[in-house]
Amino acid sequence: MKIKRIGLTLCLIGCSFFSYSNEVLVKSQSSSTMEYCQRDECKLYFNEFKKAAKKGHAGAMATLGQFYYTGYGTEPDELKAITYLKKASRYANAAAQYKLGLIYLISKKHFDLDAAVKYLNKAAKKNYKDANLLLGTIYYNNQYTPQNFALADKYLSKSYQQRHQKIPTVIRNIKASVSLDESNFPLLFQKLIETPLVVGSNGVSQWPEDEMEMITITSPPLTQLLNADLISFRRAITTTGSRIPGLSCSQTIGCIQTSLGAMFSGDFPPSFMKIN
């Protein structure tokens, strides 16, 4: 059955994001955006990460997938991007799993709703906040699947608990079309009671930012992140400590994120997804 896909614009890397914890508001101003690049420097990084991926470094596999998707040091190749992100996802890389879900959802050539939901669920099980928000939106917005309020409530309530910066927008859009109450969104409704949103000076609901301390974090340049990863890949791969043959736990991306992996958070642009 062919599913009609309505325009969905989600950037895959480099968007600013907010995270909320212990009354502290953290704003990330990323200077590490990866863009299409065919300069010699970019090609050199691509070749070095490809060598590291061949040696079995999961972080290199994840980054190589991003290189192929963006066209960094190589021509864009969505299929190869999927291949390397799949390899990285086998190492319990929630960021790679989320990226796979996004690609399968927005790709014109490789659109696969079942695969998208599969990988987004894998990321959501690791509490990857963007995966929770996107799954909740998918199940509420019948662009892709029939509406399922129970599943939408499950994931959106988790997203609310994680204080995703886009959840107030999603809630406003839901309230514009249906009643958000304990009959259709019991879990999310309870979260709203426990931690209510506030009405900002612009008249729209938002997180109570002015009650929090603001901390601004600027990411290092992309090349600095890439260099740090390449240095980490020089360590030998050993044979103990993980369920993956030939890799110790400390060397698998499921145990620790690479520095470049930190770039894979906060993927939504200012115009996220309109819920109809």
Backbone as a ProteinNet text record, in pm:
[ID]
protein_1_A
[PRIMARY]
MKIKRIGLTLCLIGCSFFSYSNEVLVKSQSSSTMEYCQRDECKLYFNEFKKAAKKGHAGAMATLGQFYYTGYGTEPDELKAITYLKKASRYANAAAQYKLGLIYLISKKHFDLDAAVKYLNKAAKKNYKDANLLLGTIYYNNQYTPQNFALADKYLSKSYQQRHQKIPTVIRNIKASVSLDESNFPLLFQKLIETPLVVGSNGVSQWPEDEMEMITITSPPLTQLLNADLISFRRAITTTGSRIPGLSCSQTIGCIQTSLGAMFSGDFPPSFMKIN
[TERTIARY]
84.5	0	88.7	67.6	148.7	96.5	186.5	149.3	188.2	95.3	124.2	201.4	316	398.6	390.1	350.1	340.8	475.1	511.9	644.1	687.8	802.8	857.6	1002.6	1033.8	1170.7	1233.4	1330.7	1404.7	1552.4	1628	1769.9	1835.9	1943.8	2008.4	2124.2	2165	2281.9	2296.5	2352.9	2397.1	2293.5	2173.8	2073	2087.3	2059.2	2065.8	1954.1	1980.6	1878.4	1888.2	1782.8	1779.9	1764.5	1829.1	1803.8	1778.6	1690.3	1647.7	1677.5	1742.2	1772.1	1806.8	1743.4	1775.5	1772	1665.5	1644.9	1755.7	1820.7	1923.1	1884.4	1886.1	1856.7	1988.5	2015.3	2139.8	2108.7	2172.3	2154.3	2282.9	2271.5	2388.8	2393.1	2503.9	2524.7	2630.7	2586	2678.7	2755.9	2888.7	2973.2	3029.2	2963.6	3017.5	2927.4	2855	2764.4	2840	2792.9	2852.5	2774	2843.8	2779.6	2849.8	2787.6	2848.7	2983.5	3086.4	3222.2	3306.2	3371.1	3459.1	3601.9	3634.7	3771.1	3865	3993.2	4091.2	4088.9	4071.6	4067.2	3952.8	3836.3	3719.2	3740.3	3801.7	3829.4	3928.8	4023.3	4120.7	4051.6	3961.5	3887.6	3803.2	3738.6	3657.8	3742.8	3858.4	3945.6	3995.2	4026.8	4075.5	3966.1	3843.7	3733.4	3696.1	3711.5	3683.4	3783	3910.8	4011.1	3976.4	3935.3	3900.5	3777.5	3681.6	3562.5	3597.6	3691.8	3735.1	3803.3	3861.8	3928	3829.3	3703.3	3601.1	3559.2	3595.1	3556	3412.6	3324.9	3183.1	3158.8	3233	3216.8	3251	3351.8	3389.3	3280	3215.1	3105.9	2991	2957.6	2848.5	2881.3	3004	3043.9	3052.1	3099.9	3107.9	2968.5	2871.5	2733.5	2688.7	2728.2	2694.2	2766.2	2892.8	2967.5	2895.4	2853.3	2785.2	2651.3	2580.2	2449	2464.1	2562	2580	2657.9	2748.8	2839.2	2962.8	3017.3	3135.6	3257.8	3337	3455.1	3424.9	3300.9	3255.7	3123.2	3082.2	2950.9	2841.2	2729.1	2621.2	2575.9	2558.2	2513.2	2427.4	2296.9	2205.3	2210.6	2226.1	2230.1	2352.6	2468.3	2588.7	2575.8	2509.5	2485.4	2404.5	2300.2	2217.7	2300.3	2385	2467.6	2556.4	2624.7	2716.9	2643.4	2531.4	2453.8	2395.9	2361.6	2315.4	2426.4	2546.7	2660.6	2681.7	2673.9	2692.3	2578.8	2457.6	2341.7	2350.3	2424.1	2442	2522.5	2590.5	2667.8	2587.6	2456.6	2366	2384.8	2416.9	2433.1	2295.9	2241.2	2106.6	2099.5	2207.7	2208.2	2199.3	2275.1	2270.1	2132.7	2073.2	1939.7	1837.3	1850	1759.3	1776.2	1903	1927.9	1868.8	1882.1	1823.9	1673	1610.4	1466.1	1426.7	1503.4	1475.3	1489.9	1599	1623.7	1513.1	1477.4	1371.1	1237	1219	1093.5	1087.1	1199.9	1196.6	1252.5	1313.5	1375.5	1271.5	1294.9	1207	1237.5	1363.4	1406	1398.5	1424.9	1432.9	1328	1218.1	1112.6	1065.5	1064.4	1020.9	969	837.9	777.8	808.5	800.1	826.6	970.3	1064.8	1205	1224.7	1157.8	1169.5	1123.8	1007.1	952.7	1041.6	1093.8	1182.1	1304.2	1372.3	1494.7	1464.2	1355.4	1317.5	1283	1218.5	1187.4	1313.4	1411.5	1538.5	1602.1	1600	1656.8	1573.6	1441.3	1352.7	1372.8	1401.8	1425.9	1548.7	1637.2	1755.6	1730.8	1602.7	1562.3	1623	1639.7	1685.2	1567.3	1579.5	1462.4	1398.9	1479.4	1421.3	1340.5	1381.5	1307.6	1170.5	1163.6	1034.9	940.4	991.2	905.7	857.8	948.5	910.9	811.7	832.7	738	600.2	597.5	468.6	396.1	471.5	412.4	362.1	438.4	397.3	265	252.4	131.3	11.8	36.8	-75.6	-114.1	-16.3	-39.7	-59.2	-174.9	-204.6	-150.1	-43.3	22.6	84.6	128.5	202.7	128.2	61.8	-10.7	-147.5	-241.3	-368	-339.9	-419.5	-399.1	-405.9	-313.5	-311.7	-280.7	-386.1	-368.1	-290	-308.7	-239.9	-88.9	-42.6	101.1	153.2	73.2	113.5	130.4	38.4	44.2	168.1	199.1	316	444.2	466.3	592	595	482.9	482.1	495.5	441.1	456.7	602.9	671.9	815.3	891.5	852.7	917.4	895.3	775	745.2	828.6	840.8	921.2	1068.1	1113.2	1249.7	1263.5	1152.9	1148.2	1207.3	1162.4	1207.4	1161.9	1249.6	1219.3	1102.4	1069	961.7	826.9	823.5	697.7	589.6	621.9	514.8	446.1	523	464.6	372.4	416.3	333.9	204.5	214.3	95.5	-1.3	50.9	-36.4	-110.6	-42	-105	-210.4	-184	-283.3	-408.5	-387.5	-502	-584.4	-523.7	-596.4	-694.5	-677.1	-764.2	-845.4	-794	-867.4	-848.6	-928.6	-912.8	-799.4	-704.5	-595.5	-633.6	-690.8	-734.9	-705.7	-751.5	-719.1	-792.2	-887	-957.6	-880.3	-806.1	-731.6	-579.8	-529.4	-385.8	-362.5	-397.5	-389	-248.2	-147.7	-10.6	42.8	22.1	67.5	-8.8	-138.3	-221.6	-168.8	-130	-76.3	55.5	139.8	267.1	243.6	142.1	109.8	63.8	-7	-51.3	68.6	157.7	272.8	371.4	394.9	489	424.4	342.8	269.8	360.3	319.6	386.1	340.4	410.5	371.9	344.2	271.7	244.5	349.5	424.3	531.7	481	572.3	535.8	475.9	504.7	448.5	310.6	260.2	125.5	113.9	224.8	219.8	281.8	237.9	287.4	430.5	508	648.4	697.9	819	881	913.3	903.7	931.2	1079.4	1129.2	1272.4	1325.8	1244.9	1299.7	1315.4	1270.2	1293.4	1421.3	1490.8	1608.6	1733.5	1843.2	1972.2	2006.4	2053.3	2087.6	2236.5	2270.8	2409.6	2420.9	2515	2536.1	2662.4	2648.5	2761.2	2784.1	2905.5	2940	3022.8	2977.3	3048.5	3179.5	3279.4	3405	3383.6	3477.7	3466.6	3461.6	3402.6	3387.7	3522.5	3622.8	3753	3812.7	3786.4	3837.6	3771.7	3643.8	3573.1	3622.3	3642	3689.9	3829.7	3916.6	4052.1	4051.3	3964.3	3956	3912.7	3819.1	3774.7	3886.7	3957.8	4066.2	4174	4201.4	4298.2	4248.6	4119.2	4063.7	4065.7	4057.8	4056	4193.9	4298.4	4432.7	4452.5	4365	4377.5	4345.3	4417.2	4396.5	4263.6	4198.8	4075.6	4111.5	4064.5	4096.6	3985.6	3993	3901.1	3816.4	3813.3	3737	3641.2	3539.9	3455.6	3328.3	3297.6	3171.4	3118.3	2992.2	2930.2	2966.3	3038.8	3075	3216.2	3236.4	3368.9	3471.3	3585.1	3694	3689	3585.1	3573.5	3549.3	3617.8	3588.5	3474.9	3412.2	3297.1	3334.4	3452.5	3492.1	3515.8	3528.8	3555	3431.8	3317.8	3195.1	3112.3	3046.7	2970.2	2848.4	2810.9	2700.9	2736.8	2866.6	2909.5	2940.2	3004.6	3035.9	3011.5	2976.6	2957.3	3089.2	3118.1	3234.5	3206.6	3309.7	3288.7	3199.6	3214.6	3130	2987.1	2970.8	2835.9	2753.9	2821.1	2748.4	2681.1	2729.4	2668.4	2533.1	2505.9	2385.8	2263.4	2271.3	2157.1	2091.6	1963.9	1895.4	1880.6	1814.6	1816	1703.8	1613.4	1497.6	1521.7	1489.1	1501	1387.8	1391.9	1285.9	1146.7	1131.7	1001.3	999.1	951.8	959.8	861	749.8	653.4	513.2	440	304.8	212	140.1	44.5	-90.6	-143.9	-272.2	-387.2
-118.6	0	124.6	211.4	331.6	436.2	491.5	592	729.1	819.9	956.1	1027.3	1080.7	1149.2	1300	1371	1516.2	1573.4	1687.3	1743.9	1741.1	1684.5	1675.6	1720.9	1833.7	1884.5	1872.1	1784.4	1764.5	1767.1	1859.3	1859.4	1746.3	1692	1576.7	1613.6	1738.3	1770.2	1920.2	1961.7	2099.6	2199.9	2158.9	2255.8	2283.4	2406.6	2440.1	2370.7	2342.5	2276.3	2319.7	2295	2325.7	2195.8	2184.7	2073	2128.9	2064.6	2116.3	2014.2	2055.2	1964.2	2044.7	2007.5	2069	2221	2273.8	2417.9	2490.9	2424.2	2487.9	2474.9	2582.4	2582.4	2590	2489.6	2484	2508.4	2606.1	2636.1	2601.9	2514.5	2475.9	2555.7	2623.9	2697.6	2622.7	2539.7	2451	2521.8	2507.1	2555	2436.4	2321.1	2197.1	2138.4	2223.9	2177.2	2110.7	1992.8	1923	1956.2	1999.2	2037.3	1970.1	1976.8	1923.1	1988.2	1906.2	1959.5	1866.1	1921.1	1843.1	1897.2	1974.7	2023.2	1907.2	1925.6	1820.7	1781.7	1880.3	1853.3	1759.1	1783.1	1698.8	1557.5	1547.8	1416.7	1339.2	1411.2	1346.3	1287.5	1365.2	1313.6	1192.5	1200.2	1087.6	960.7	971.8	854.7	800.5	890.2	845.1	773.4	824.3	758.7	626.5	620	493.8	386.7	425.4	331.1	282.3	374.7	339.1	248.9	274.9	191	48.5	35.3	-96.9	-173.7	-101.3	-166	-205.8	-167.9	-210.9	-108.6	17.4	121.2	167.2	141.4	173.1	322.4	404.6	548.8	596.9	536	572.7	532.8	418.5	374.5	475.5	522.5	618.8	749.1	797.3	921.8	906.1	790.9	766.7	768.5	715.1	722.7	866	952	1093.6	1158.7	1120	1172.5	1140.9	1016.1	974.8	1045.9	1064.7	1129.8	1276.3	1344.2	1487.7	1517.8	1427.5	1454.2	1525.8	1476.6	1537.8	1455.2	1507.3	1435.4	1329.7	1314.7	1217.6	1266.7	1211.9	1250.2	1186.7	1255	1198.7	1063.2	969.3	835.2	784	799	765.1	617	531.8	388.8	352.3	409.6	382.9	443.2	558.1	617.6	521.1	464.5	367.9	246.6	199	81.1	102.9	216.8	240.8	275.7	344.3	371.9	243.1	149	18.8	-54	-46.3	-110.4	-49.8	82.8	149.5	117.7	104.1	78.3	-58.4	-150.2	-282.5	-274.8	-164.2	-143.4	-60	-66	4.1	154.8	209.2	353.6	416.3	478.7	535.7	647.3	726.1	834.2	779.5	672.8	611.3	550.8	489.9	431.6	540.5	653.3	764.5	819.3	832.4	882.8	789.8	659.1	562.5	579.8	596.2	617.8	740.7	850	973.2	953.4	890.3	871.4	788	678.4	593	666.6	766.1	840	950	1017.2	1133.6	1105.6	987.9	957.8	933.3	989.6	962.9	826.6	788.2	664.1	543.6	565.7	453.5	461.4	530.5	541.7	403.7	380.8	252.4	280	289.8	325.7	222.5	94.4	-10.7	-0.9	20.9	33.9	160.1	268.2	392.9	373.5	313.3	290.5	194.2	93.5	-3.9	63.8	146.2	208.8	321.3	393.9	497.1	435.3	318.9	249.1	204.1	157.4	117.5	236.3	353.1	472.7	517.6	506.7	548.8	462.3	335.4	246.3	288.2	362.7	415.7	559.9	600.4	734.1	844.9	819.2	922.9	1018.2	1138.9	1226.4	1262.2	1282.2	1316.5	1200.8	1076.6	960	953.3	983.7	983.8	1086.5	1206.6	1311.6	1274.8	1223.9	1192.5	1076.5	973.9	861.5	907.5	989.7	1040.1	1118.7	1199.5	1278.7	1190.7	1088.3	995.3	928.9	884	811.7	904.2	1032.7	1124.7	1175.3	1208.5	1263.7	1150	1139.2	1025.4	1041.5	1117.3	1126.3	992.4	916.1	792.8	668.5	675.8	561.3	608.8	517.5	556.3	611.5	708.5	767.6	661.5	669.5	578.5	663.1	709.1	799.6	734.7	604.5	536.5	541	510.6	514.2	658.1	748.3	888.9	939.4	904	944.7	887.8	762.2	696.3	772.1	803.5	865	1014.4	1084	1227.3	1256.6	1170.3	1190.3	1172.2	1076.5	1060.2	1183.2	1234.6	1353.6	1473.3	1482.4	1591.5	1577.9	1455.6	1431.2	1467.3	1447.6	1484.1	1632.2	1703.4	1847.3	1880.8	1809.1	1840.3	1980	2054.8	2194.7	2211.2	2105.8	2117.4	2067.8	2006.5	1949.3	2055.7	2179.9	2279.4	2308.2	2310.6	2333	2217.9	2095.6	1978.8	1982.9	2018.8	2026.2	2132.4	2247.7	2352.7	2304	2231.2	2181	2074.9	1992	1891.9	1960.8	2058.9	2128.8	2205	2239	2311.3	2221.6	2088.5	1997.5	1903.4	1867.4	1777.6	1825.1	1771	1801.1	1716.7	1781.9	1709.2	1692.6	1578.7	1553	1408.9	1368.8	1235	1123.8	1159	1055.7	1010.5	1101.1	1061.2	1066.2	1150.3	1156.7	1153.1	1044.4	1041.7	1062.9	1003.3	1015.6	1156.9	1210.8	1345.9	1448.6	1427	1517.3	1525.2	1409.4	1406.9	1481.9	1468	1540	1691.3	1732.9	1874.9	1930.3	1846.8	1889.3	1899.7	1799.2	1794.9	1908.3	1934.5	2039.9	2123.5	2219.5	2297.2	2389.7	2414.2	2513.7	2652.8	2753.4	2891.6	2963.3	3071.8	3153.5	3263	3264.9	3362.4	3498	3592	3728.1	3733.7	3630.4	3624.4	3560	3521.4	3467.5	3319	3249.5	3105	3031.5	2907	2825.9	2781.5	2774.5	2737.3	2687.3	2633.3	2595.4	2721.1	2713.8	2832.3	2867.3	2920	2944.6	3050.6	3157.6	3266.5	3231.8	3112.4	3067.4	2986.1	2970.3	2886.6	2966.5	2912	2970.5	2935.5	3033.4	3011.1	2986.4	2874.6	2842.3	2821.5	2889.3	2874	2793.5	2689.2	2603.4	2612.3	2644.1	2650	2528.1	2452.4	2332.1	2367.7	2278.6	2302.1	2295.5	2348.1	2336.8	2190.4	2166.4	2030	1959.3	2028.1	1963.6	1920.5	1996.8	1959.4	1830.4	1817.9	1696.1	1576	1597.7	1488.9	1444.8	1540.3	1506.6	1428.1	1467.9	1397.6	1252.8	1231.9	1095.5	1013.5	1072	998.5	957	1043.1	1008.1	889.4	891.1	780.5	649.4	655.5	533	467.1	537.3	478.8	369.8	366.6	262.8	127.7	28.3	-106.9	-161.9	-240.7	-308.1	-439.7	-458.9	-579.1	-681.7	-787.9	-900.2	-930.8	-843.1	-875.2	-763.9	-798.7	-698.3	-663	-723.1	-693	-817.4	-807.6	-919.3	-919.5	-818.3	-808.5	-860.3	-966.4	-1024.3	-920.1	-917.2	-830.7	-690.7	-658.1	-523.3	-526	-439.9	-423.5	-324.4	-324.6	-237	-90.7	-51.7	88.9	133.5	36.8	71.7	56.7	26	17.9	141.7	189.3	313.4	295	169.2	144.8	178.8	179.8	209.4	356.8	417.9	560.6	622.5	749.8	822.4	883.7	884.5	956.2	1104.8	1185.9	1330	1376.4	1317.9	1356.2	1312	1205.2	1157.9	1262.6	1351.1	1456.4	1551.7	1555.4	1641.5	1588.2	1461.9	1399.4	1427	1518.7	1552.7	1679.8	1697.7	1820.8	1843.7	1750.1	1751.8	1832.8	1889.8	1953.2	2099.8	2144.2	2285.8	2364.4	2496.9	2577.2	2539.8	2507.8	2464.3	2313.1	2255.8	2110.5	2039.2	2002.1	1928.4	1978.6	2018.8	2065.7	1946.6	1943.7	1836.5	1879.3	1800.8	1836.9	1767.2
0	0	0	-92	-102.4	-6	72.4	170.1	119.8	120.1	77.2	186.4	151	248.2	227.2	330	325	368	313.7	338.8	483.6	507.7	641.9	636.4	696.6	690.6	828	837.8	961.4	927.6	985.3	955.1	1032.6	978.9	1039.6	1130.4	1129	1210.5	1227.4	1339.1	1354.3	1397.7	1440.1	1482.4	1631.4	1670.3	1811.4	1886.3	2014.8	2093.2	2237.7	2312.4	2454	2531.4	2646.4	2735.3	2874.1	2949.2	3077.6	3186	3292.3	3400.7	3525.3	3638.7	3767.1	3761.2	3702.3	3695	3620.6	3528.6	3446.6	3300.8	3228	3085.9	3010.2	2927.9	2852.6	2706.3	2648.1	2506.7	2432.8	2334.6	2257.1	2128.6	2107.1	1983.2	1904.6	1811.2	1743.1	1633.2	1639.4	1530.7	1454.5	1472.8	1417.6	1309.1	1240.2	1136.9	1022.1	982.9	870	744	641.6	516.6	399.2	283.2	161.2	141.3	119.5	107	22.2	-79.3	-166.4	-165	-62.3	-49.8	-15.5	-41.4	-12.9	134.8	221.7	365.7	399.9	340.8	368	314.3	196.2	138.8	224.2	284.2	371.8	494.5	555.6	671.3	631.7	517.3	471.6	460.1	399.8	381.6	515	608.8	739.5	817.6	812.5	882.8	815.8	685.5	616.3	659.3	676.1	723.9	864.5	950.4	1088.3	1092.1	1002.6	997.1	955.6	862.4	817.5	929.4	1024.1	1137.3	1247.1	1229.8	1324.7	1426.9	1409.2	1504.3	1475.8	1570.7	1550.7	1534	1609.3	1595.7	1456.3	1396.5	1259.5	1161.4	1186.5	1099.7	1102.3	1223.6	1237.2	1165.4	1182.9	1118.8	967.4	923.3	779.7	717.3	788.4	740.5	723.9	820.2	809.8	692.3	669.8	555	424.7	410.9	287.4	271.6	381.4	371.1	331.8	392.8	370.3	242.9	206.1	95.7	144.8	256.1	315.8	276.9	183.7	137	33.9	-0.5	-100	-156.3	-267.1	-319.7	-234.1	-215.5	-134.3	-188.7	-98.5	-135.1	-20.3	-35.6	72.7	108.6	9.9	37.3	120.8	86.9	165.4	305	315.5	447	532.8	475.2	547.2	587.8	497	525.2	646.3	651.4	762.5	891.2	882.4	1003	1060.7	973.9	1022.2	1096.3	1041.9	1108.7	1246.7	1255.3	1384	1479.9	1426.9	1513.4	1579.5	1518.4	1579.5	1708	1727.2	1848.7	1949.5	1937.3	2028.9	2026.2	1909.4	1892.9	1870.1	1974.1	1964.9	1861.1	1848.6	1750.8	1609.4	1579.9	1447.1	1421.1	1522.9	1507.7	1478	1546.1	1521.5	1380.1	1336.1	1200.8	1095.8	1119.5	1026.4	1019	1136	1138	1059.1	1076.6	1002.9	852.2	812.6	669.2	606.6	672.2	618	612.7	698.4	701.3	596.5	569.8	480.1	341.3	323.5	194.7	86.3	-30.9	-145.1	-206.6	-203.1	-267.8	-174.7	-46.3	47.2	157.6	129.1	230.2	272.8	404	459.3	599.8	613.8	741.5	848.7	814.4	913.7	965.7	874	914.9	998.5	960.6	1035.8	1179.3	1196.5	1331	1409.6	1341.5	1406.5	1467.8	1391.1	1441.1	1539.1	1517.4	1613.5	1748.4	1745.8	1870.4	1942.3	1866.4	1927	1999.5	1934.2	1996.1	2115.5	2103.9	2212.4	2336.7	2316.5	2431.6	2510.3	2445.5	2513.9	2558.5	2559.7	2603.2	2518.7	2389.3	2297	2275.6	2325.5	2337.5	2204.1	2099.5	1970.2	1913.4	1944.2	1896.4	1962.1	2092.1	2161	2101.1	2076.1	2019.7	1879.7	1796.8	1659.4	1653.7	1735.4	1737.1	1784.6	1888.7	1936.4	1830	1754.7	1647.4	1534	1500.2	1394	1429.3	1553.5	1592.9	1611.2	1639.2	1646.2	1508.4	1428.4	1296.1	1196.6	1137.7	1050.4	909	892.7	762.7	724.7	825.9	799.9	845	957.1	1011.3	1059.3	1077	1140	1279.9	1321.2	1452.6	1561.7	1655.3	1769.9	1892.2	1958.8	2071.6	2185	2206.5	2316.5	2295.9	2174.1	2146.4	2142.4	2085.3	2083.6	2226.4	2314.2	2454.4	2523	2493.6	2552.8	2522.8	2394.9	2355.9	2384.9	2366.7	2393.5	2542.6	2627.2	2771.8	2811.8	2746.8	2772.5	2725.6	2608.9	2555.4	2648.2	2703.4	2796.3	2922.5	2971.6	3091.2	3066.7	2942.8	2905.9	2874.5	2877.7	2849.2	2712.8	2613.4	2477.7	2440.6	2375	2345.2	2250	2173.2	2074.8	2126.2	2243.4	2290.8	2314.9	2359.2	2370.7	2237.6	2129	1996.9	1958.6	1984.6	1954.2	2034.5	2161.4	2247	2197.1	2157.2	2103.5	1980.4	1892.9	1770.9	1802.2	1901.7	1941.2	1994.8	2083.1	2143.2	2039.5	1928.6	1823.7	1750.2	1763.6	1688.7	1777	1894.3	1985.3	2128.1	2217.3	2358.9	2416.1	2477.5	2541.9	2688.2	2720.4	2856.9	2895	3012	3063.3	2989.4	2902.5	2827.8	2704.2	2641	2520.6	2536.6	2628.8	2655.7	2807.1	2873.8	3020.1	3074.7	3012.5	3062.9	3041.8	2922.1	2891.1	2974	2992.5	3072.4	3215.3	3271.2	3407.1	3416.2	3313.4	3312.9	3308	3232.4	3223.5	3358.2	3434.7	3568	3662.4	3655.1	3744.9	3715.9	3588.1	3548.2	3438.6	3476.1	3374.4	3294.7	3171.6	3088.4	3131.5	3086.5	3116.9	2985.9	2993.7	2876	2869.3	2760.7	2745.8	2703.2	2688.2	2649	2509.4	2429.2	2294.6	2291.6	2410.3	2419.7	2393.8	2378.5	2353.6	2470.8	2489.4	2600.7	2574.7	2681.1	2669.6	2804.9	2804.6	2930.7	3011	3143.5	3226.9	3228.6	3117.2	3101.5	3197.9	3222.8	3301.5	3448.5	3489.4	3625.7	3635.6	3523.1	3520.2	3489.4	3531	3498.1	3354	3277.6	3136.9	3122.6	3058.7	3029.9	2880	2816.9	2673.4	2648.8	2568.5	2535	2385.2	2344.7	2203.7	2167.7	2070	2029.9	1961.3	1972.7	1902.8	1752.2	1673.1	1527.5	1485.4	1370.8	1321.5	1311.1	1258.9	1241.2	1374.3	1479.5	1611.8	1659.5	1636.1	1673.6	1593.6	1465.1	1379.8	1421.2	1452.1	1493.6	1625	1717.5	1845.1	1824.4	1733.4	1704.8	1641.9	1548	1482	1582.2	1679.3	1782.6	1864.1	1897.7	1977	1900	1766.4	1686.2	1676.5	1720.5	1713.6	1817.5	1919.7	2020.7	1960.1	2002	1948.9	1996.7	1912.7	1950	2017.4	2139.8	2215.1	2205.5	2284.6	2265.8	2387.4	2488.2	2608.3	2644.6	2724	2786	2714.5	2602.3	2536.8	2468.7	2428.2	2357.8	2210.7	2166.6	2025.7	2008.3	1932.3	1916.2	1872.5	1942.6	1902.9	1959.7	2037.6	2089.7	2239.3	2312.8	2454.4	2469.9	2587.2	2609.5	2589.6	2638.5	2629.2	2486.4	2394.5	2254.7	2167.2	2226	2147.7	2173.3	2070.5	2082.8	2171.8	2198.9	2290.6	2433.5	2465.8	2601.9	2620	2521.5	2528.7	2392.2	2391.7	2267.2	2224.7	2097.2	2048.9	2054.7	2044.5	2050.1	1936	1819.7	1707.6	1732.4	1810.2	1840.8	1912.7	1985.9	2055.5	1958.6	1835	1734.3	1689.5	1721.1	1670.3	1755.4	1851.3	1934.3	1883.2	1919.5	1887.2	1739.4	1670.4	1525.1	1460.9	1538.8	1479.3	1449.7	1330.3	1295.9	1359.2	1354	1415.6	1364.9	1236.9	1185.4	1185.4	1296.5	1315.9	1226	1274.3	1193.4	1230.7	1133.9	1161.5	1176.5	1285.9	1310.7	1258.1	1164.9	1104.2	1176.1
[MASK]
++++++++++++++++++++++++++++++++++++++++++++++++++++++++++++++++++++++++++++++++++++++++++++++++++++++++++++++++++++++++++++++++++++++++++++++++++++++++++++++++++++++++++++++++++++++++++++++++++++++++++++++++++++++++++++++++++++++++++++++++++++++++++++++++++++++++++++++++++++

